[in-house]
Structures are given as C-alpha cells and as structure tokens.
C-alpha cells in the first residue's frame, strides 16, 4: 500500500447490515450522529466493540482414545504437535483431565481437550458433571472409526442439557489411502467419502440421534474434506456476539476462511472510524485534521495477526508445509506487512496520502449526509475508514498469495 488510494467502486455498507449490533442500537447511533452528539454515539460503539472482542468462546473436544482429539486441538489453533503450547499427543490416551488451551492470538478463545470416553462403564451424566459442561459453547465428538455407543450416549446427554454438539469423523486420509491400495482400479474418492458419511449418519440414526451433523476431516490436511462446511455451521449456530471472534480464531488454511475473515473485519471498520472522530486525536501534517493514529496502529496489527502474517505465524505456516519462511514472504506485496507497525509509520502513510484522503472525504460528504454534518469529525471518520479499508484489502490479498505459495507442490 503506497500512501492511500481510492479504489472504485468503494463499498460503503449501511449500518443496518450488521447483525452484531442490534437495530435499536444502530438507530440510537444514527440519531446521536445526526444530532452531533459524538460522545453518545462513540459510547454505544465502544460497548459493541468490547462485547464482540472480549466474548469468551469455549470449545470442548471429546471422543474415544486415539481419535485424534489432541491433534485437532492443535491444528484448530494453527499449531503443530511439536509447537510450544501444543496439546500433548500420543497413540494412547494422554488426556486424563480437562485441559484448556488458549488460542495464540485470542486469549478469550479456549479449546478444551477432554478425557476420553471409551471406558466400558461410561456414564455420560457423571462425565459431563466432572468436566463442568456448562462452561462450553458447544461440543465436538470425535472418532477415527464408526461412532460407538458411548458417543451416542454422550450426545443424548449433551442435548438434554441444551448444548450443541457436532460429530467429527477424523483421519479420513487414512481411510482413503487404505481404500486406494485395495481398490486400485475402482477407487473413487467422492464415492468413498459419501459412503463413510452415510455410514456414520446411519449408525447415529440407529442410536436415536436425529439429524446428526457429521463432518469428515483429516487433521493432517485440515483444509480438505468438510472443514469449510463445518466452520460455516458452527458460525451460524453460535450467538451473534461470538461469531466474530470464532471466525478470526480459525486457522488460515483455506481461501474461504480468509475471505470470511476479511468480511468480518470489514464490517467493523465504520465503528473504528466513528471512534476516531473524538478519541485521542492528534493533528496529521498535510491534512489539517485530527485523527486517532492509535486506533489505526492497533487495528492494522490486529489485521496482520488475524491473517497470520506476523512473523511467528509465518514461521508456523512454513514449518507445516515444509517451506522456507522467506519463500512465503517473497509473495507479500504490501511493504507495511513486513515492517513494524507504529505511529510513526502510520503518520507517514497518512501524510503521503493526504490528497487521496481529502478526495475520499468529499465523496463521503456528498453520499452520506451524516458524515457531511460532522465537520472535522467527518474528516477524521473518512481518514480512518479509508486507511483501514485499503490496508485490509491489501493484507487479505497478501494472505491469499502466501497461502497459495504454501500449498504449492515442490517442483
């Protein structure tokens, strides 16, 4: 991103398009802005941002020993089994008590590795009481084979307690590899996946589970099979204020996930732009306007972390796909991504892009009456909006290029 550019057509989404903040709150914010009451509007927005950014998300992962629970806990956080803070894995049961693993970027997101449920005298009500079931937002029940009696007992008990649960048939890659060796002439991957899925659903139906949600995964290739469908269902069934942090916490292993992250972050830009109108504003040379550079710095760092373009995440990605980290960095086009993002850098960018900013503000004032009545506040709004919009677009495109480079097969 060289300075600031106006990209056309530029989408200015209406406030009503956001489901994270209620329609009543949207109207209150609009009224406050129209009346010139920035303090009232920013207070509402602060509350909304605080709620979605600090919403606790607790995901429970359970199943029989050897189903790959601990590896799933790692890969869903973007980690390998040998990384620092990874869950301990092994061919035998390594989880003897519930243990929470924090997300490396989002401390309010915890993935819980629960003890195995394969004991002969398994009692689901006692198990759920022991692991304190009430603290989890939903349960993932994993199996590397057909779902068994204990899986069904647990699912029924979870349902009776009003919680959501999802079945994950893990290690699909092993099934496919075995079938390919046995059926060299008649091997059909899509047909085999359909057979495995249907078999899982059929056995769960027999056990009394109506409309089970079953996803086929491989922790070694999480971007394949049903991962995208699973994350879409999980997102849809979460409370609205928890969807944002759930989406941002997902590992950057597929283009659909990157696009969803871009969309989720884009939906928040207007809130940060409004906050910039009156919070800790400082003059920007060449703009004759006060702008909250601190908000820009914090959000740009947040965007970089969310897309996994910070140094540590790039190293983890390179390690996962056996690439050199410099090879991944070679496709990053935005120079800001690889620099230290601080107030000095952001101020320099704003100064260089002063002309583009003023053109954009004029565009806003003529198309959005509320912004036109905000005087200096409107200029600050436009400056912040354009800066975040352009940076988000650039970094999302860089993230796509990095992922595609990571997925490239060796020549």
N, C-alpha and C positions, 0 to 999 in steps of 0.2 A: 504494500500500500504506500504509494508515494504521495504524501500530503493527503488531501481529501478530495474525492471525486464525486460528482453527481452521476449516478447511474440511472438511466431511464429505460423503461418506466419504473419509477420508485414506488413501492407499495407502502402506502400509509394506511395501516389497518385500523378500523374503527374500534373504539373502546369496547363496544358490545361483543366483540369476537372473542373475548377472553373468559373462559369458564372458571378460572382460578379465583376471580374476584366477582362477587355477586352483582346482579343487575342493579340492586338498590345502591350498593356502594359506588358503582360506576356513575349512576345519576348524581349521587352526592358529590363526587369528584368533579363532574362536569359543571354542576351548579356552582361549586366553590370557585372553579377556574373562571367561569363566566362573570362571577361577582368580584373577581380579583382577589379572592381570599386564598392565597397560595399556602398559607400556614395550615389551613384546614384540609386542603387537598393533599398536601405532602404528608400530613399525619396519617390520613387514610391509606395512602400508598405505602408508607413505612410499615404499617400494620400488616398489609397484604404481603409485602416482600419478606417481612420477618417470619410470617406464618409458613410460607412455602419453602423458604431457605432453611428453616430450622425444624421442619416437620420430621419427627422421628419415624424411621422405617426399619422394622424388624422382620426379617425373613427367616423362617425355620426350615431347615433341610433335614429330612429324616428318611429312614428306609433300613433295609437289612444290611448286615456287614458285607463289605465287598461290592456294594452297588455304586461306589464312586462318589459318595457324599462329600468327603473332604476335598477331593479334586474339584468338584463342582463349586464348593465354597471359594476355592482359589480362583478358578477361571472367571467366575461371575464378577470377581473384583479386579480382573485384569492381571492376575498374578500366576506365576508358575509354581509348581510344588516345592521348588528349592529356594524361592524368594524369601526375603525377610518378611516376617508377619504372616507367612502362609500357614494354612492348617496342615497338621501332620497327616500324612497318608501312609497306607500300607495294605498288604494283602489280607491282614487280619484286622479285626475291629480295633481302631486306635482311639475312638471317642468313647470314653467311659462316663462322661458327664457333659451337660450342655455347655458349650463354649461360644462366646460371641467374638466375631472377627470384624473389626471396623473396616470400612472402606478406606483405601489410602487417600482419597481426595475429600470424602464427605464423612465427617465424624458422626453425623446423626444417622447414618446408614449402617446397620449391623446385619451380618449374615450369621445365623446360628447353626452350628454343627451339633446336631442332637445325637444321643446314643442310639445304637442300632436297635431294631425291634424284632430280631429273629429268634428270641427265646421261646421255647415250647409253651410255657405258661404265661405268655404275654397277656397283660390286662391293660387295654388302651386307656381306661379312665384313670388308673393309677399312674401310667406313663405320662399322660398329659398333665396331671397334677404335679408330678415330680419335675417336669420341665417348665412349669409355670406357663401354660398355654395361652393365658390371657394377654401376655405381652407381645404376641406375634401378630403381624398384619395378615399373614397367610402362611400356609404350609406347602412345601414341595416334598412329595413322597417319591423316592427314587428306587428303581430296581434295575438290575442289569439282565434280568430274565423276565419270565411271566410274573405278574403281580400275584402275591400269595395271600393266604388267609389273614395274616397279621396286618398287611397293608390295607385290606378291606375293612377289618375291624377298626383300625385307626381312623380311616377316612370317615366311617359312620359316626364315630365318637366326635371327631372334629366338626362334622356337620351339625350334630346335635347341640354343639356349643356355639353355633352361629359363626364359625370361621370358614374362610375359603380354603380349598386345597386343590392341588394340581398333581397329576401323575407324570413323572418323567421316566421314560424307558431309556436308560443310559447305555453306553458302549455299543451303539448301533454300528459303528465302524467295524467292530469285531465280528458282528453277525454278517455284515456284508462281505467282509474278507473271507470268512469261512464258506459262505454260500458260493462265492466266486470260485473258490478252489474246488468245490464239489460239483458245481454246475457250469462248467466252462463253456458249454455250447448253448445252454438255455438261460444263462444268467441275465436277469432283468432287474436292475436296481429299483426302479419305481414300483414295479410289481411286488418285489420283496418287501419294500418299506410299507406298502399298503397292506400286505399280509400280516406283518408284525403289528401294525397299528390296529387292524381289525381284530386280531387275536387278543390283544390287550383289552380292547373295549369289550369284547365278548366275554372274557373271563371276569371282568369287573361287573358287567351286567348280571352274570350268573350269581355273583356275590351280593347283589342287591344295590349296586351303585348306579343310579340313574344319570344319564347324560354325563359320563365322566370326561374330563378334559385331559387328554393324553398327548404328550409331546415326545417325539423321538429325538434324542440328542447324542452327541459324542463330545465329551469334554476335551478330546484331542483336536477336534475340529468344530468348535462351538458355532462358527459362522455357517455351518451346513445344516441340512435337515430342517427341524421345526423351530429353531431358536427364534427367528423373527416373528413367527406366528405366536409363540409363547409370550414374548415380551409385549406384543400388542394386546393379548388377552389380559395379562397381568396389569398393564397400564390402565386398560378400560375398567377393570373391576376394583381398582384402588379408589379411595376417596379422592376427590379432585385436588385437594391441597397437598397430597402426597405423590401425585403423578409427576410433578416437575422434578423432584429430587430423584425419584426412581429412574426416570429417563436419563438424567445426567450421570447417574452412577453406573449405567450399563457399560460394559467393555466395548471399545471401539473396534469391533471385529467385522462389521458389515456396513455397506453403503446405506441401507435403510436406517440403521441406528444413527449414523452420522447425520442423515437428513432430519430425523426426528429431533435430535439434539439442537440442530440449527433452528428448527421451527420453534422449539420450546424456549430457547434463549431469545429469539426474535420477538416473541410475544411479550417479553418483559421490558423491551427497550423503552417504550413510551413511559413506563413508570420511572426508570432511572433518569430519563430526560426531564421529567417533571420535577423530580427531586433536585436536579442540578440547578433549578431556577433560583433557589434561595439558600442552599446549604453550603457553607464554607467556600463561597465563591471568591475567585481571585481574577484580576484583570489579565487578559491574554493580549500580548502585543500584536498590533495589526488588526485586531478585531473590535476594539473599543467595547468590550463586553466582559462581564464577569462569568466565569464558568467553573464548575466544580471539577477540577482536574483529578481530585482524589477518587471520585466516582468512576471516571474513565479508567484510571490505573487499575482499580480493584476489579472492574468488570472485564477489562482486557486480559488480566491474569486469570480470571475465572474462565473465560472462553478458552484460553490456551490449555488450561488444566482439563476442562471438560472434554476437549477433543484429543487429549492425550499427546499434546505436542510439547510438553515440558520435558526437560532432559531425562528425568527418571523414567517417565512413561515411554519415551522413545527407546531408551535402553532396554526396557522390558519387552517392547514390541520386537526390537531387533533380535533379542535373545530367543523369543518364541519362534520366530520364523528363520532363525539361523542367518541373519543378515548383519552386515556392518552398520552401526548406527549412522555413520557418515553417508552411507548409501541412501538411507531413508531421508536424511537431512538434505540431500542433493536435489530433491524434488520440491522442497519448500521454496515458494516464490516470494512470499512476503518477508521482507528483511526484519520486520518488527518481531516476528515469531521467535527468532533465534537471538534476539537482543534482550537485555534486561529492561523490563517494562517499568519505568519510573516516571515521576512528574516531569523531569527534565526532557525526557524523550517525547512524552505526550504533548508538552507545551511547544516543542519544536515542530511537531507534526501539525498542530493547530495553526501555528504562525504561517507555515508554508502553505497551508490550505485555506487561508483567510478568504480569498476571493470566492472559492467554491462554497464555503460556508455561508457567506452573505447571499449568494445566489439561491442556495437551498432555503434559507430563512425567508427570502422574498417569496419563494414558491409556496412555503408553508403558510405564510400570512395570507396569501391570496386564495388558498384552497381550504384552510382550516381556520374559520373566524376566531375561535377561542385563542389560538396562538397569536393571531394578529393583534388581539387586545391586551396581550401580556407584556408589551413594551420590551424592556431589557430582559425580562424573564423569558419572553418568547425567543429572543436571540439565543439565550443560554440553552433553551429547550432544543432548538434546531441544531445548535453546535454539537450537543451531546448525542442527539439522535443520529445525526449523520455520521459522526465518528464511530459510534458503536455499530451502526448498520453496516458501514463499509468494512470495518475490522472483522465483524462476524462473518461476512460474506467471504472475505479473503482467507480467514483461518479455516473455515469449513471446506473451502476448495483445497487448501493445503492438506487438510486431514484426509480428504479423499485420495489425493495423489500419494500421500505417504502409505495409506492402506493398500492401494493398488500395487505400489512398489514392493511392499512387504509380502504380498500374495504372489508376486511373480515367481515363476518356476526358474530354477537355475538354468542358464544357457548351456 
